[in-house]
Amino acid sequence: MKCLLVGHLVIDTIVEGSKSETRIGGGAYYSAITLSNFCDVEVLTSVGEDFPDEWLDELRALRIKLRIIPSEKSTAYELRYLDANRRRLRLLSKATPISKAPSKRYDMVLMNPVANEIPLELVEKLKKKTAFLAADVQGFIRAPVPGDVMLQRTDVSFLGGLKAVHADISEMDYLKNLRPGEVEVFLASNGPETGFAYFRGSRYAYRPVKVEVKESTGAGDVFLASFSYFYTRCPFIQALKRANAFTALFLKHRSFSFSMEKVNELAMGVAVEKLNDINSWE
């Protein structure tokens, strides 16, 4: 299975109390390393000369192919954690937007922007590259200016017709001109609390299993990527349960040092309930 991830690789500075750590990040990064467990993965991105070569080598060591658009500088964020699930983000710098799509087709394409780096023209091109196009809304609704990250109400009607879309519940009020039934699956996650999923117009509540988590960086990206893969292999509810379990184990270990047997075992503890048939977010 051949998968393409589109979005900026990021220089992340993680701040927890008096401790600070700089490391590779970005939605495309976490989605790519997730899918590298199952697929042949390529990343279409843009980074500058300030991006450490060893981080790119880390991805190549996972057999991830990189398609890099040169940029004067890289996208950089500061993530200041208030607790394990709450953080304050600051955009420090932004790389060149991604403007070109590869010429070949893929089994799956995931758009995972972090700072409005995917223009609408590219979205339309990517729709022609795969039968399975998915996206995370975060980078489409963030104001693309340095400083504290601000969300802006955005027309996201261009996401209509996608196979899967993910948002955090806190982002839902910023989505304009998109209804649940206009995408096949909409995932609305809520950290360790009850989230919602909309499948072909029907609304479901899901309750993640509880695990001890030190930080939640990458959670939504791992969730979307793992769900997208599992959804190509099994029915919706089973894919939703497996993706929750897979994400929980990643957050617990901050690695993929667990087996699919453990994923399937933990997935049995994820509760999913169908609520009603509606075509609105309420």
C-alpha positions as CSV (number, residue, x, y, z in Angstrom):
1,M,0.0,0.0,0.0
2,K,1.5,3.4,-1.1
3,C,0.7,6.4,1.1
4,L,1.5,10.1,0.7
5,L,1.6,12.6,3.7
6,V,1.3,16.3,2.8
7,G,2.3,19.0,5.4
8,H,5.2,20.7,6.9
9,L,7.8,18.9,9.1
10,V,8.2,21.1,12.1
11,I,10.9,22.1,14.6
12,D,9.0,21.7,17.9
13,T,10.1,23.1,21.2
14,I,8.3,21.3,23.9
15,V,8.1,23.2,27.2
16,E,7.0,21.4,30.4
17,G,7.5,23.4,33.5
18,S,11.2,24.4,33.7
19,K,12.2,21.7,31.1
20,S,12.5,22.4,27.4
21,E,13.2,20.0,24.5
22,T,13.6,20.6,20.8
23,R,12.6,17.8,18.4
24,I,11.0,16.9,15.1
25,G,7.2,17.3,15.0
26,G,4.3,18.3,12.8
27,G,1.2,16.4,11.8
28,A,2.8,15.0,8.7
29,Y,5.6,13.6,10.9
30,Y,3.4,11.8,13.4
31,S,1.1,10.5,10.6
32,A,4.0,9.3,8.5
33,I,5.7,7.3,11.3
34,T,2.3,5.8,12.2
35,L,1.7,4.6,8.6
36,S,5.3,3.5,8.2
37,N,4.3,0.5,10.4
38,F,1.9,-0.6,7.6
39,C,2.6,1.1,4.3
40,D,5.2,2.4,1.9
41,V,5.2,6.1,2.9
42,E,6.2,9.3,1.2
43,V,6.1,12.8,2.7
44,L,5.6,15.9,0.6
45,T,6.9,18.8,2.7
46,S,9.0,22.0,2.8
47,V,11.9,22.7,5.2
48,G,14.8,25.1,5.4
49,E,18.5,24.7,6.0
50,D,17.8,25.2,9.7
51,F,16.1,21.8,9.8
52,P,18.5,19.2,11.3
53,D,19.8,16.6,8.8
54,E,19.7,13.9,11.4
55,W,15.9,14.3,11.7
56,L,15.5,13.7,8.0
57,D,17.9,10.7,8.3
58,E,15.6,9.4,11.0
59,L,12.7,9.3,8.6
60,R,14.7,7.8,5.8
61,A,15.8,5.1,8.3
62,L,12.1,4.2,8.6
63,R,12.1,3.8,4.8
64,I,10.0,7.0,4.4
65,K,10.7,8.8,1.1
66,L,11.0,12.6,1.4
67,R,9.8,15.0,-1.3
68,I,11.2,18.3,-0.1
69,I,10.5,21.8,-1.4
70,P,13.4,24.1,-0.4
71,S,12.6,27.0,1.9
72,E,14.5,29.8,3.5
73,K,13.4,28.7,6.9
74,S,11.4,25.9,8.5
75,T,8.1,25.9,10.3
76,A,8.8,26.1,14.0
77,Y,6.4,25.9,17.0
78,E,6.7,26.3,20.8
79,L,4.3,23.9,22.6
80,R,4.0,24.9,26.3
81,Y,2.2,22.2,28.2
82,L,-0.2,23.3,31.0
83,D,-0.9,19.6,31.9
84,A,-0.8,16.3,30.0
85,N,-3.6,17.2,27.7
86,R,-3.6,21.1,27.5
87,R,-1.0,23.2,25.8
88,R,-0.4,26.7,24.5
89,L,1.0,27.0,21.0
90,R,3.1,29.7,19.5
91,L,4.1,29.8,15.8
92,L,7.8,30.9,15.6
93,S,8.4,30.7,11.9
94,K,6.8,29.3,8.7
95,A,8.3,27.5,5.7
96,T,7.3,27.9,2.1
97,P,3.8,26.7,1.2
98,I,3.5,23.3,-0.6
99,S,2.5,24.0,-4.2
100,K,3.3,20.9,-6.3
101,A,1.7,17.4,-6.3
102,P,3.6,14.3,-7.4
103,S,2.6,13.0,-10.8
104,K,1.8,9.4,-9.6
105,R,-1.3,8.1,-7.8
106,Y,-1.4,6.6,-4.3
107,D,-3.6,4.2,-2.4
108,M,-4.0,6.9,0.3
109,V,-3.2,10.6,0.7
110,L,-3.4,12.4,4.1
111,M,-3.3,16.2,4.3
112,N,-1.9,17.2,7.6
113,P,-1.0,20.9,7.5
114,V,0.0,22.9,10.6
115,A,0.2,26.5,9.3
116,N,-2.0,26.9,6.2
117,E,0.8,25.5,4.0
118,I,-1.6,23.5,1.7
119,P,-3.4,25.9,-0.8
120,L,-6.8,25.0,-2.2
121,E,-5.3,24.5,-5.6
122,L,-3.2,21.7,-4.2
123,V,-6.2,20.1,-2.5
124,E,-7.9,19.8,-5.8
125,K,-4.9,18.2,-7.4
126,L,-4.6,15.7,-4.5
127,K,-8.2,14.7,-5.0
128,K,-7.2,13.3,-8.4
129,K,-4.2,11.4,-7.0
130,T,-6.2,8.9,-4.8
131,A,-9.5,7.3,-4.0
132,F,-8.8,7.7,-0.3
133,L,-8.1,11.4,0.6
134,A,-8.2,12.3,4.3
135,A,-7.4,15.5,6.2
136,D,-6.9,17.1,9.6
137,V,-8.5,20.5,9.9
138,Q,-6.0,22.0,12.3
139,G,-3.6,23.6,9.8
140,F,-6.5,24.9,7.6
141,I,-8.1,27.0,10.4
142,R,-5.0,28.4,12.2
143,A,-4.1,32.1,11.5
144,P,-0.8,31.8,9.5
145,V,1.0,34.6,11.4
146,P,3.8,34.3,14.0
147,G,2.8,34.5,17.7
148,D,0.2,32.7,19.8
149,V,-1.8,30.4,17.6
150,M,-5.3,31.8,16.9
151,L,-8.1,29.9,15.2
152,Q,-10.1,31.6,12.6
153,R,-13.6,30.6,11.3
154,T,-12.8,29.2,7.8
155,D,-14.8,28.0,4.8
156,V,-13.7,24.3,4.6
157,S,-16.3,23.3,2.0
158,F,-13.3,22.0,0.0
159,L,-13.1,19.1,2.4
160,G,-16.5,17.8,1.2
161,G,-16.3,14.4,-0.4
162,L,-13.2,13.3,1.5
163,K,-13.0,9.8,2.9
164,A,-12.1,10.9,6.5
165,V,-11.6,14.2,8.3
166,H,-10.4,14.8,11.8
167,A,-10.8,17.7,14.2
168,D,-10.5,18.3,17.9
169,I,-13.8,19.2,19.5
170,S,-12.4,22.6,20.4
171,E,-12.0,23.3,16.6
172,M,-15.6,22.4,15.6
173,D,-17.0,26.0,15.9
174,Y,-14.4,27.2,13.4
175,L,-15.5,25.0,10.5
176,K,-17.7,26.8,8.0
177,N,-19.8,25.3,5.2
178,L,-19.2,21.7,6.1
179,R,-21.8,19.2,7.4
180,P,-21.2,15.7,8.7
181,G,-22.8,14.0,5.8
182,E,-20.6,15.7,3.3
183,V,-17.6,13.5,4.3
184,E,-17.7,9.7,4.7
185,V,-16.2,9.7,8.2
186,F,-15.7,12.8,10.5
187,L,-13.7,12.2,13.7
188,A,-14.2,14.7,16.5
189,S,-11.7,13.8,19.2
190,N,-11.7,15.1,22.8
191,G,-8.4,13.9,24.3
192,P,-9.1,11.3,26.9
193,E,-12.8,12.2,27.2
194,T,-15.7,11.1,25.1
195,G,-15.4,11.9,21.4
196,F,-17.7,11.7,18.5
197,A,-17.6,10.2,15.0
198,Y,-20.0,10.8,12.1
199,F,-20.3,7.9,9.7
200,R,-22.4,8.5,6.6
201,G,-24.7,10.9,8.4
202,S,-25.0,8.9,11.6
203,R,-23.5,10.1,14.9
204,Y,-21.6,7.9,17.3
205,A,-20.0,8.5,20.7
206,Y,-16.8,6.7,21.6
207,R,-15.1,6.5,25.0
208,P,-11.3,6.0,24.8
209,V,-9.5,3.6,27.1
210,K,-7.6,5.3,29.9
211,V,-3.8,5.2,29.9
212,E,-1.2,7.2,31.8
213,V,0.0,10.0,29.5
214,K,2.9,12.5,30.1
215,E,2.1,14.5,27.0
216,S,-0.3,14.4,24.1
217,T,1.8,15.7,21.2
218,G,0.8,13.9,18.0
219,A,-2.3,12.3,19.4
220,G,-4.7,13.5,16.7
221,D,-2.2,12.8,13.9
222,V,-1.7,9.2,15.0
223,F,-5.4,8.8,15.5
224,L,-6.3,10.0,12.0
225,A,-3.5,8.0,10.3
226,S,-4.2,4.8,12.1
227,F,-8.0,5.1,11.6
228,S,-7.5,5.7,7.9
229,Y,-5.3,2.6,7.6
230,F,-7.6,0.4,9.7
231,Y,-10.7,1.7,7.8
232,T,-9.2,0.2,4.5
233,R,-9.0,-3.1,6.3
234,C,-12.1,-3.4,8.4
235,P,-15.6,-1.9,9.1
236,F,-16.0,1.6,10.6
237,I,-16.7,0.7,14.2
238,Q,-13.8,-1.8,14.4
239,A,-11.5,0.7,12.7
240,L,-12.6,3.4,15.3
241,K,-11.9,1.1,18.2
242,R,-8.5,0.0,16.9
243,A,-7.4,3.6,16.2
244,N,-8.3,4.6,19.7
245,A,-6.3,1.7,21.1
246,F,-3.4,2.3,18.8
247,T,-3.3,6.0,19.8
248,A,-3.5,5.2,23.5
249,L,-0.6,2.8,23.3
250,F,1.5,5.3,21.3
251,L,0.8,8.0,24.0
252,K,1.7,5.6,26.8
253,H,5.0,4.5,25.2
254,R,5.8,7.4,22.9
255,S,6.9,4.8,20.4
256,F,5.4,1.9,18.5
257,S,6.9,-0.8,20.6
258,F,3.7,-2.7,21.0
259,S,2.1,-5.5,19.0
260,M,-1.2,-5.6,17.0
261,E,-2.3,-8.3,19.4
262,K,-2.1,-5.7,22.2
263,V,-3.9,-3.1,20.0
264,N,-6.8,-5.6,19.4
265,E,-6.9,-6.5,23.1
266,L,-7.1,-2.9,24.2
267,A,-9.7,-2.1,21.4
268,M,-12.2,-4.3,23.1
269,G,-12.3,-1.8,26.0
270,V,-13.3,1.1,23.7
271,A,-17.0,1.8,24.0
272,V,-18.9,3.0,20.9
273,E,-22.5,4.0,20.9
274,K,-24.7,5.0,18.0
275,L,-26.7,8.1,19.0
276,N,-29.0,9.2,16.2
277,D,-29.2,10.0,12.5
278,I,-28.5,13.7,11.9
279,N,-26.6,16.0,9.6
280,S,-25.4,18.7,11.9
281,W,-22.7,19.0,14.6
282,E,-25.1,19.3,17.5
